[in-house]
Amino acid sequence: MAKEVFVCPEESAFYAQCLHMLLIGHCQTASVIHEFGSGDGMPVIEAVLRACFQGVIHGYEINDVSWNLANNQIKLHQIEHRYIVHNASFFNFCNKPYSSTLVTNPPYLPAWNDNCLYIKGLYGGIDGSMISRRLLSLEYSTVLLMVSSFSNPAGLLQFASEQGYSVVDFLIRPLSFGRYSSQPEVKSRIVELYHEQKAFFSEHYYLLAGVVFQKQNHADMELSADLIAVMQSLQ
Ligand SMILES: C[S@@+](CC[C@H](N)C(=O)[O-])C[C@H]1O[C@@H](n2cnc3c(N)ncnc32)[C@H](O)[C@@H]1O
């Protein structure tokens, strides 16, 4: 059973801001939203409390300790009717989506394997984009995905485009390398990706973007090009 929980207040607060500004703040009609990897639940709770969101968010979290924390916070804030977190792997329940919208701050740490990580649940495959790609393969019509500048962002956006997604909005900010991204095995993999033009960062920080993807018949990749241009400016 995983004991250590994801703690990165700066990153979680930005995810909450993206949820509010890019999605939930506009969602005044009742809708069902799925969330991959709820953590302690606070990003969604903050976003829901700030908005007049009338729907229900079903979160999935594999880490038992995080799931307990999320449930305690949901009860404390009395939003059990708006946010339900299930202690299960997302992929066991949501391979065929019964909702049209998916939100997530996914695992995006690149490394050659997950053995070295403080928290295995933060492993994003050898280039950091493995879970994000899997999530973009599930046919949700709208996906709010946090995208890191060191996890092969251009490759991920190309993959999204091949799945029929366009980037319709994004927010981006610098984040300091923290406990998880500074682990030597992760940092050395990020440097390898930099040499392959798949990671963009400066000495102390990288960029994290909250990106809204939408399935569209007419691909309009203008925003996608803008997003990559901002990330590549860190080279
Ligand atoms: C980067 S953390 C984000 C946590 C929280 N959403 C936040 O932003 O503060 C990713 C979370 O995904 C969870 N996770 C990893 N694989 C999962 C899976 N297959 N199903 C559900 N949750 C998963 C991890 O345990 C971790 O809590």
Ligand as a Chemical Component Dictionary entry (heavy atoms), coordinates in Angstrom:
data_LIG
# 
_chem_comp.id                   LIG 
_chem_comp.type                 NON-POLYMER 
_chem_comp.pdbx_formal_charge   0 
_chem_comp.three_letter_code    LIG 
# 
loop_
_chem_comp_atom.comp_id 
_chem_comp_atom.atom_id 
_chem_comp_atom.alt_atom_id 
_chem_comp_atom.type_symbol 
_chem_comp_atom.charge 
_chem_comp_atom.model_Cartn_x 
_chem_comp_atom.model_Cartn_y 
_chem_comp_atom.model_Cartn_z 
_chem_comp_atom.pdbx_ordinal 
LIG C1  C1  C 0  0.693  14.742 -9.750  1  
LIG S1  S1  S 1  -0.362 13.975 -8.545  2  
LIG C2  C2  C 0  -1.730 15.110 -8.563  3  
LIG C3  C3  C 0  -2.540 15.109 -7.286  4  
LIG C4  C4  C 0  -3.595 16.241 -7.200  5  
LIG N1  N1  N 0  -4.536 16.165 -8.312  6  
LIG C5  C5  C 0  -2.921 17.582 -7.177  7  
LIG O1  O1  O 0  -2.754 18.204 -8.241  8  
LIG O2  O2  O -1 -2.546 18.031 -6.086  9  
LIG C6  C6  C 0  -0.955 12.563 -9.459  10 
LIG C7  C7  C 0  -1.861 11.646 -8.652  11 
LIG O3  O3  O 0  -2.294 10.553 -9.504  12 
LIG C8  C8  C 0  -2.450 9.392  -8.695  13 
LIG N2  N2  N 0  -2.496 8.223  -9.591  14 
LIG C9  C9  C 0  -1.470 7.625  -10.255 15 
LIG N3  N3  N 0  -1.908 6.598  -11.005 16 
LIG C10 C10 C 0  -3.263 6.534  -10.836 17 
LIG C11 C11 C 0  -4.304 5.695  -11.367 18 
LIG N4  N4  N 0  -4.035 4.694  -12.240 19 
LIG N5  N5  N 0  -5.579 5.931  -10.983 20 
LIG C12 C12 C 0  -5.887 6.928  -10.118 21 
LIG N6  N6  N 0  -4.932 7.752  -9.573  22 
LIG C13 C13 C 0  -3.652 7.571  -9.935  23 
LIG C14 C14 C 0  -1.233 9.459  -7.780  24 
LIG O4  O4  O 0  -1.397 8.650  -6.635  25 
LIG C15 C15 C 0  -1.190 10.972 -7.450  26 
LIG O5  O5  O 0  -1.922 11.262 -6.277  27 
# 
loop_
_chem_comp_bond.comp_id 
_chem_comp_bond.atom_id_1 
_chem_comp_bond.atom_id_2 
_chem_comp_bond.value_order 
_chem_comp_bond.pdbx_ordinal 
LIG C1  S1  SING 1  
LIG S1  C2  SING 2  
LIG S1  C6  SING 3  
LIG C2  C3  SING 4  
LIG C3  C4  SING 5  
LIG C4  N1  SING 6  
LIG C4  C5  SING 7  
LIG C5  O1  DOUB 8  
LIG C5  O2  SING 9  
LIG C6  C7  SING 10 
LIG C7  O3  SING 11 
LIG C7  C15 SING 12 
LIG O3  C8  SING 13 
LIG C8  N2  SING 14 
LIG C8  C14 SING 15 
LIG N2  C9  SING 16 
LIG N2  C13 SING 17 
LIG C9  N3  DOUB 18 
LIG N3  C10 SING 19 
LIG C10 C11 SING 20 
LIG C10 C13 DOUB 21 
LIG C11 N4  SING 22 
LIG C11 N5  DOUB 23 
LIG N5  C12 SING 24 
LIG C12 N6  DOUB 25 
LIG N6  C13 SING 26 
LIG C14 O4  SING 27 
LIG C14 C15 SING 28 
LIG C15 O5  SING 29 
# 
